[in-house]
Amino acid sequence: MNRRDVYSLRRRLLLWLLLSTAVIGSLALTDTYREAIGTANIVSDRVLVGSALAIAERVVVAEDGSLEVDIPYVALEMLTSAAQDRVFYRVDGPPGNFITGYQQLPLLAEVQGQAATYADAVFRGEPIRVATLMRSASTGINSVPFSVTVAETTIARRQLASAILLRSALRLLAMICGAALIVWIAVTMSLRPLKRLGEAIAERSPDDLHPIEQTVPTEVQGLVDTVNSFMLRLQSALSAMRNFTGNASHQLRTPLAIIRTQLALSARATTLEEAQAAALKGDSAVAHAERIMAQLLLMAKIDAAASDAVPMLAVLDVIGLARDITADHIPAAAAAGMDLGFDGEGTVEIRAEPLLMGELLHNLIGNAIAYAGSEAEVTVRVRQGDLVRLEVEDNGPGLDPQQLLLVRQRFARAADADAPGAGLGLPIVEEIAGLFGAELQLSAGRDGRGFLAVVIFPPAHPPTSAGANSTW
């Protein structure tokens, strides 16, 4: 694996946390700044209005009908702050009649009603906040309208908004750092089961393929189950390989020894007849070794198929397959002096793997030809009832009950068997049958004579309950 493909889960989680909180925090700070500006304006605007009202209350009508105002400096002191904001004001009578204050102070264009009107402006090169009130002074006969405008620079407002923003940013930073610390600790604690799992696997010997029983979080249990399943398959494959190599070394030792012996005899032969006899015996040993190797490879294939969770089965016509394979063995049966026949009609379907099913039939028929003896009759039958019965029966010498149990074992042969073989024929049949959900039954033939091998299969299409109860 490329070193760059390895990454830290802890760092990746922290990176995602920091990036997401940074984006959310930026949006939150932007909204907080807007709210801080609004809050600072609300607080300061109220002070501006209070000052304007204090000035408006001191506006009176003189004897000549003009307006006079005695500015209460207390009203202006309300606007003083630690930020050293500058305060401006002006009082205007009827339109175009300036009374007092800063005449260059901008007036608001539209002021209606008794409510204060606010605006941002620039005065003497500085940003200011302006508040204007419309009031009227009474002469007893009529009233004279006037306006009071109060403004101040925005230093304090900006400082208040900045302070609110800074405190919010500090709180957000503390929250991000706290969350990062919590995530770091939580991830470290959560990854401990994985560390223990890794240590448990590292401490195992290479031959220990038992399932892992370490307690892990639910999110990791699927990985553990997959590893356990893989180790079971690996153990099955290793066991099959060990069985194959062990069986091959054991079963091939004798044929190879015979071959070497016959080669040595042929090399020391003094006549052509002696050399030919040794060569024939060596050739027979080679053929025997080939048969053993073929059966061992078939056993390995069966073991691999048995470890497959879903065997690949197909619908087969067992009558057609059995008839063809029986026909293939007629020459060998005739050469052995036997009468080989087939009994079955129509179509009978089962679910099986075609190649393995062929091997099953080859072994059953070949076993009968090998052991039934000369002048024996061998019959292959297929019958269907609730279940499908594949029978291979001969009228040869047969086996006693103890031998019937013995021949089911690998490499086990009847004590009086003189035909060449490795003792794998019937075990192969039984293991193949097990793959298809079938059962191998061994017994004596009719009238207690001979040998009968029956493989019972479930039908490919089980009858429905209505069909099972029908009357024909």
N, C-alpha and C positions, 0 to 999 in steps of 0.2 A: 504494500500500500504506500502511495506517495505520502511523504511526511506532511505535505500541505493539505492533504485530505483529512488530517486529524485535527480536531478542534475541541475546545473545552466547553462542555455544556453549561458549566457555572458562568463562564465569561460571556457566553452567548445570551444567556438569560439576563445577565446584568446589562449587557449592551442594549438589548431590546427594551428593558425597563428604563434605562437612562434616556434612550432616544424617544420613547413614547412619552415619558414624563417631561422631557425637555419641550416637545411639541405642545403638549397640553399645558405645561407651565407658561410657555410663551403666549399662548392664547389667553390663559387666565390672567397673566400680567397685563396684557393689552386691555382686557376688559376692566381690570382693577384700576389701571391708569385713567381710563375714561370715567369710571366711578369716582376716583379720587379728585379729578378735576371738577366733576359735578358737585361733589360734596364740598370742596373748598369754595366753589362759587356760591353755593347755597348759604354757607356760613358767612362768607364775606359780604354777600349781597344783603343779607339781613342787617349787617352793621351799616352798610351804605344807606339803606332805606331809613334806619334809625337816625342817622345823622341828617339826612334830608328832611325828615319829619321835624327834628329839633329846630332846624333852620326855618322851615316853613311856619312854625308856630310863632317865630319872632318877626314875621313880616306884617306890617301894619300900614294903614292909609294915613298919610299926613293931611294937614288942614287944607293944603292946596290941591288935594286929590291925588298926589303922587304916592308911590310906595316907598316905604322906608323899612330897613331891616337892621337889626342889631345882632350881628353874628355871635352866637354863643360858642365860644371856643371849646367849651366842653364837648360840643357835638363833633368837632374836628378831632379832639383828642381821642374820641372813641375809635378812630381809624388808625391811630398810631400802633406800631407793632415792632417786635424785635428785629424784623427784617428791614426796618427803616424805609417803609413805603412812603412815598410822597403823596399828599392829599391836595386835591383841587376842588374848587366849587365855583358856582356862579348862580346868580338870581336874576331872572328876567321877568319884566312886566308884560304888558300887552305886546303883541308881536312887534319886534324891532326895538324894544325899549330895554336896554341893558341896565341893570340896577347896580350890581356889585359883583366882585369876584374876579375870576380869570376870564377875560373877555374872549381870549382865543380858544378856550375850552370848547370842544365840539359839542353841538347840540344834537339831540336825537331828532331825526326827521319826523317821525310820527309818534306822538304821545297822545293817547286818548284815555278818558276816564280818570278815575281817582287812583287806579293801581299804578304802581311803579313800573317803569320800563327800563330794561337793562340792555347793554350792548358793549362789545369790545371795540376799542379804538386805539389810536396812536396819538400821543400828545408830547410835543417836544422830543420826538424821537424815541419815546418809551411806550411800550404797550400799557394801556390802562383799561380799567373796568369802569363803566359809566352807569349811573342810575339817575333817572329823572322822574320828578313828581309834579303833577299839575294840581294847583290849588287856587283858591280865590280869597281875596280879603274884602270884607264887607264895610261899606261906608254908612250903613244904616238905611240908605235908599237903594243902592245897587251894589254890585260886587265887582271887584277888579281882579281878573285872572292873572296868575303869575306861575312861573315854573322854577323849581329848584333842581339844580344839577350838581351832583356830587360824584367825584371820581377819585380813584387811587391807582397807583401802580400795582403790578401783579406779582411783585417779588414774594410776598408772603403766601400768596395762593400757590405759586409754583413750588415754593419750599414745602408747603403742606402736602401738595400732591406727590412731590418727590419722596417725602418722608413716608407717606402711606405706601407708595410703590416699593420703597426700599424695605420697609418692614414686611410687606407681602412677599417680596422676593426672598428675603431671609427665611421667612417661615416655609416657603416652598422649597428652598434649598435644603433646609433642615429636614423637611418631609422626604425629599428625594434621597438624602443621605441615610435617613432612618430606614426607608424602604429598601435601599440597596443593601444595607447591613442585614436587615431581616431576610431578604432574599438570599444573601450569601449564606447566612446561618441555616435557613430552611433548606436550601439546595444541598449544603454540606451534610446536614442530617439525613435528607432524603436519599442521598447517594451512598450512604453507608451500607445499606443492604446490597447494592451492586458491588461495592468493594469487598464485602464479605463473600458474595457469590464468586467474584474473581479469585479470591484467596482459596475458597473451597475447591474450585476447579483446578487451580495451580497446584494444590497439595495432592491431587489425585495422581495415581500411577497411570502410565499409558494404557495399561490393560484393564483399568477400572472404567467400564462403560455403563455402570448402573445409572438410573435416572437421578437427576439432581433433586434433592429434597429441601433445598435451602428456602427459607421464607423470604419472599420478595414482594414489592408492591404490586398491586393489581395491574398497573400499566406495563410491568415487566414480565408478568406471568406468561403472557403469550410467547415472549422470546424464550423463556425457560422451557415451556412446553415444546417449542420448535426444536430447541437444542436436545431435549430428552428424546423426541421422536427421531432426530438425526442419529443420536447415539445408539438407539435401539436398532435402527437400520444398519448402522455401521457394525454393531455387535453381531447382527445376523449375517452380514456379509463376511466378517472375519471368521465367524464360526463355520460358515459354509466353506471358506477357503481352507481353514485348518482341516475340516473333515475331508475335503477333496484331496489335499496334499497327503494327509495321513493315510487315507484309504488307497490312494494311488501308489504311494511308496510300499504299502503292505501287499496290495494285490498284484502289483506288477513285478515284485521281487522274484517270485517263482518263474513266471514266463521268461523273464530276462535271463535268469540263471540257466533255464533250459536252452534258450537260444545260444548263450555263450558256450554251453557244454556241447551242443550239437555242432557249432562252428568249429570247436576244437577237435571233435571227433572227425568231422569231414576233412580237416586239415591233416589229420594223422591217418586217414583212410588209405589203404593199400590198393583198393579196387574201386572201380567206378560205382559198383552196386552199393558198397558201404558209404561212399560219399553221398550218393543219391538218397539213401535211407536217412542219413543224418540231416540232409537238407530238407527232406519231407517233414521230419520231426521238428526241425527248427521253424519251418513255415507254419506248421500247425500251432506252435507256441506263439508265433507272431500273430496269427489269426485270433488266438485266444486273448492275447494282450490287447488287440484291437477291440474285441468285444467288451473286455473289461473297461477299457478307456471310454468307449462309447457309453456304456452304462454309467460310469462315474460322471461323465459330462452331463448325462441326462439327469442324474440325481442332483447335481449342482443346479441345473436349470429348474428343477422342481422346487428345490430349497429357495431359489430366488423368487419363483412365482408365489410360493407360500408366504414370503415376507412382504409381497405386494399387497397394499391395503385394498386395491380394487382389481381383482383378476379380470383379464380381458376374455370374456366368454362370448361365444356366438351360438346361434341356434343351428344344430347339426342333425342331419338324418342319420341316426345310428344304424339303421338297417342297411342303407346304401354304403356307408363307410365300412361296416363289418363284412358285408358281402365282398367288397373289393379287396380288403386286406386278407380275407380268407382265401380268395382266388390267388393272391400273390404267394401264399404258403403251400398251395397244392403241389408244386414240383418238389419242395423239400419234404413234404409228407409222403409223396409217392416214393422218393428215394429212400426214405426210412421204412417203407413197407406199410404205411398206414393209410387208412381211409378217412379223409378229411371232408366234411360236408357242412352245409349251412342250412339253417331252418329259420325262415322269417319272411313275411310278406308285407307289402304296403309301405307306409312311411311312418316312422316313429321318431319324434324330435326330442332332443335334450339340449341343455345349455352346457357347452364345453369348449375348450380351446382345441382347434383342429389337430395341431401337431402332437400335442400331449395325448389327445384321445387316440391318435394313431399309434403312438408308442404303447399305450395301455393295451390295445388289441394285439400288437406285435408280440408283446411280452406274454400275454395269456396264451396265444396260439403257439408261440415258440416254446413256451414252457411245456405245454401238452405234448408237442412233437418230440421234445428232448427226453421226456421222462415216461411217456405212456408205453413205450416198447413197441417192437415190431408186431405187425398184424393187428394193432389196436385200432379202434374206431374213435375219431375225435369229431365232435359236433359243436358248432357255434350256433347259438340261438339268440333271438331277440324277441321278447314278449312285452306287451303293454297291458297293464291294468290300471290300478290307482298309481302304481309306480312302474318304471321301465326296468326290465331285468335283462342284463346281458350275461349269457351263460356260455362257458366253455367246459364241455364234459368229455371225459375219455373213460374207456373200460379197461384201463391198464391196472397195474398192481396197487395203485392208490397209496395212502398214507395213514398211519395210525393216529389217534387223537393227539398224542404228545408231539408228533412230527407236524401236525397241522398248525400247532401253536409256534413251533420252532421256525418254520419256513417264512413266517411273517417278519422275522428279524433280518436286518441287513447282514449279508455275508454268512448267513446260516443256511446249511444244506442238510437234506436228509442223510442219515448215516449210511444208507446203502446206495446213495446216488453215484452212478458211475459216468454220467454224461458230463461233458465239460461245462463249466459255469462258475460264476462268482457268488451266487446266492443273492442276487439283487433283483431278479425278475419280479417275484411277487411283492417284495417291499416297494418297488417302483410302482406297480399297479395300485397298491393300497394308498400310496402318497398322492398319486395322480387323482385317484377317485376322491380323496379327501378334498382336493382343490375344487372339485365340481359339486361338493355336497353329497357325494355318493358314498356307498358302503361296500366293502369287499367281504364276502362270506365264503369260507372254505369248508368243504365237507366231502364225505364219500359220495359216489355216484349212485345211480339206480341200483336197488337191491343190495346196497352196501358194497358195491364193487366200483373200482376205478376212483377217479378224482373229479370233483365238481367245483369250479370257481364261478361265483356269481357276483356281479357288480350291479347294485341296485341304485338307479338314478331317479331323482325327482323329474317329472315331465317338464318340458319346456313351457307348456301352457297348462298350469293347474286347472282342473275343472272347477267351475263355479259351484256354489252350494246348490243352486237350482238344478244344474246339470248333473250333479252327483246324486240327486234324489230322483232323477227321471227314470222312467221304466221304458225299456226298449222291447 
